[in-house]
Amino acid sequence: QTAREILALPRLGAALARFPAPDGGALFAFDREGEPAAVCFPSAGRLLLWKDGRFEDAVWKPPGGVLALAATGPGALSFLVLREASVWRVDVSPAGEVSLPLPGVGPPALLRPDGTVVWGAGNTLFFRGSEGGVRQTGLPEAIHDLNQLTGDWIRARLADRQVAVRFPVGAPQVFELPEVSP
């Protein structure tokens, strides 16, 4: 995302598609193979779906308070939405819409394509897999933001640094990421 447009780029090469972007941030969803699936502009209430090599406006409009977006299956999207003081998961598919409260989950939050919910509270990172169990790990500082990296890695932006985290079977793994030089 640039200040004025969304670019869809292949792993190597020139832009596949360009689409004007409204003001504000964007949330991106990729399918399990890493292909573009959707872009949500929460402040504009706009959702774009990737179809036939380009973005198209969706008929369905995203709810207010969108925190995260994931492509969870063919034609299916899931959102984490802040409603009053609680986070809800909203699943949208050709079959309809289903909303479920997620007790204990708060922002910042991330939803992965496999249905895993990841969220931070202070300096603790929580991970709730599709089986329902919750795992956690402490980080050196409070968590400000979460993003999906490649595979099962998550980036947590802290006050003074960034870390990559994953929750494999066994102990969570945490690695500090190098800072980008100007």
N, C-alpha and C positions, 0 to 999 in steps of 0.2 A: 504494500500500500504506500503510495506517495501522498503528498498533500492534496492532489487533485484527481488521482485515478487509482484503480486496481489493475495490476498486471498479472496475468496468468503466464507463468514461465515453465517450460519443461525442465527436466533435470539439467540439460545442456542446451544452449541455443537462444534464439531470439524469442520475443514475447509471442505467445499463442493468441492472446486476446487482451484488449484494453477496455476498461469500462469507467466512465466518470464516477467519481466517489463523492458522496455528500460530506459535509463537514462532520467532524467527530471521528471517533475510533471505529475500528471494524473487528469483527470476530470471524475467524475462518474455520471451515470444516473440510476435512479431507477424508476420502474413503480409506478402507484398510490397506489399499495398495498405494496410497499416497497421492491419488489423483484429486483435483479440486472437486468439491461437492456443493458448497454453499458459502456465501458471505452475508453476514448480518451487520447492519448499521444500527445499533440500539438507539442512538439519540435521534435518528431519522425515522425509526420504525419501518425499516426497509430490509427485505430479504431477497437475495439474488441466488438463483440456482444455476449450477453448471450443467448445460445441456448442449450436446452436439458441438463442443468446442467453443462455447461462449456463455456468458452470463445472461440470464433472463430474469425479469422480475417475477417473484412468486405470487400466486393468487392469495395464498394464506399470509397474513401479516403477523410478524412476531409480537409477542406480548411485551408490555413495558417491563423494565428492570432486568433485561437479559444480561447475565453474567458470563455464560459460556454456551457453546454450540458444538455439537458433534453429529457426524453422519453415522448413524447406527445400523443402517441396512439399506438395501435398495429402495430408493424413494422415501426413506425415513430419516427424520432429523429429531434430535433431542436438544432441549434447551434447559439450562439452569436459570431460574428466574427468581429474583428477589421480590417477594410479596409481603408488604409490611415489614415485619422483622424476621421472616423465615424464608428459607430457600426451598423452592419447589422444582421438581423435574417435570417438564412438559414434553411429551412424546407426540410427534406429528407424523402421520403416515397416510397413505391412500385410504386406510381403514378408518381414519378419524384422529381425534385428539384425546390424550389421557394425561391428567395432571396428578402428581403424587407429592405429598410433602416429604421433605428430607430432614427429619429432626436432628438437631445438633450441627448441621452443616451451615456454614456462613462464608461470606466473602473474605478473601479472594477464593475463588473456586474454579475448578476445571472439570470438564466432562470428556472422557476419552471415548473413541468409537466402540470399545468393548463394553461400555456402560459403567466403567469405573469412575467414581467421583473422588476427586482430590481437592482438599481445602486446607487453608491455613488458619490458625488461631494463635496470635502472638508468634512465638518462635517454634511452634509445633506444627508439623505437616501431617495430615491425616489422609488415609487411603482406604476407601471402601470399595472392595471388588464386587463383582456381580453376585457372588455367593452371600454377600451381606456382612461379612466380618470386617472389622475396622482394625487397621494397623496404623502405627504412628512412629515418627522419629523427630527428635529435637534438632533444630538448626541453630547456628551461632547467633542469629539476630532475628527480629520480627520479619515476617513474610509480608511483602507489599504486593506482589503480583505473581501469577503462575501462567506458564505457557507450555504447550506440548512441544517436545523436541522429537527427534526421530525415534522410531520403535517405542519402547516403554519408558523412555527418559522424559523427565519433566524439568523445566527450568523454573527455579524460584528466585525472584529478584528480592534481595534483602536491602537493608539500608545502605550498606557500603560495598556490596559485592553480589555476585550471582553464583548459584550452585546448581549442579545437575543432580537429580535424584531419581532413583528407581527402586521399586519394591519387588525384587525377585523372591523366590522361595528362600526363606532364611532371613538374614539381617538386611535392612535397607542399605543401599549404597549411596553415598553423598560425595561429590567431587566439586571443589571450587573451580569455577570457570575463569579463564584469563580475561582481563579487561581489554577493550578495544582501544588502541591508541588513536588520537585524533590525526 
